[in-house]
Amino acid sequence: MKKKWRRWEVLLPLQYNDKRAVPMAVLGEAVLEIVEQFEAASYETQRIQGYWRHQGVVIRDELSRLVVDLPDTPMNRKWMKQFKERWRVRLKQIELWMVSYRIELE
């Protein structure tokens, strides 16, 4: 029987809200935290531009993407939600965008 899997994608900001650069070492810590917990992760260094509206103002973000594929379990879901909140606070963000979706491994 196949396991159910879920892909998690976290958009990590390259700048704090005050536009100071987030040190690459700090972003590396986020990646390594995932690797320590789940033994693997992918990190895309390509810059992603995000645009969103907050309190009537359009905000432009520079982002990178952290990806991890995990068995779809309640424990993994809980851990990833806690990861998101920890890093939202650490990176001083209004929001940290994280999505997940079911995947099939072949």
C-alpha positions in Angstrom: 0.0 0.0 0.0 1.3 3.5 -0.9 1.9 6.1 1.8 0.1 9.4 1.5 2.5 12.2 1.0 2.3 16.0 1.2 4.5 18.7 -0.3 5.1 21.8 1.8 6.3 25.0 0.3 7.4 27.9 2.5 8.2 31.3 1.0 11.0 32.8 3.0 11.6 36.5 2.8 15.0 37.8 1.6 14.3 41.1 3.4 12.8 42.1 6.7 9.7 44.4 6.6 12.1 47.4 7.1 13.9 46.3 3.8 17.1 45.2 5.6 18.5 42.0 4.0 17.9 38.7 5.9 21.4 37.2 6.3 21.8 34.1 4.2 23.0 32.3 7.4 19.7 32.9 9.0 17.8 31.4 6.0 20.2 28.5 6.1 19.2 27.9 9.7 15.6 27.5 8.5 16.6 25.0 5.9 18.8 23.1 8.3 16.0 23.0 10.9 13.9 21.1 8.3 16.8 18.8 7.5 17.4 18.0 11.2 13.7 17.1 11.6 13.0 15.3 8.4 16.4 14.5 6.9 15.9 16.3 3.6 14.7 19.6 2.1 15.1 21.6 -1.1 15.9 25.3 -1.2 15.4 27.4 -4.3 17.7 30.4 -4.4 15.9 32.0 -7.4 14.3 35.3 -6.3 10.5 35.2 -6.3 8.7 38.6 -6.3 5.5 38.6 -4.3 2.9 41.4 -4.3 0.1 41.7 -1.8 -2.1 44.4 -0.2 -1.9 45.1 3.5 -4.1 47.9 5.0 -4.6 49.4 1.6 -0.9 49.5 0.7 0.6 47.2 -2.0 3.7 45.5 -0.6 6.4 44.0 -2.7 8.5 41.1 -1.3 11.6 39.3 -2.5 11.3 35.7 -1.5 12.9 32.3 -1.8 11.2 28.9 -1.6 11.9 26.0 0.9 10.3 22.7 -0.2 10.0 19.5 1.8 8.0 16.3 0.9 6.7 14.4 4.0 4.4 11.6 4.8 1.0 13.1 5.4 0.6 12.6 9.1 -1.0 14.7 11.9 2.4 14.9 13.6 4.1 16.3 10.5 1.3 18.8 9.9 1.6 20.0 13.5 5.3 20.4 13.3 5.2 22.3 10.0 2.6 24.7 11.4 4.8 25.3 14.4 7.8 25.9 12.1 5.8 28.5 10.1 4.9 30.4 13.3 8.4 30.2 14.7 9.9 31.6 11.6 7.2 34.2 11.0 8.2 35.6 14.4 11.9 35.2 13.9 11.8 36.9 10.5 9.5 39.7 11.9 6.9 39.1 9.3 3.2 40.0 9.2 2.6 36.7 7.5 4.7 33.8 6.3 3.2 32.1 3.3 3.1 28.3 3.5 1.1 25.9 1.3 0.8 22.2 1.2 -0.7 19.8 -1.2 -1.0 16.1 -1.7 1.5 14.4 -4.0 2.1 10.9 -5.4 5.6 9.5 -5.4 6.3 7.2 -8.4 
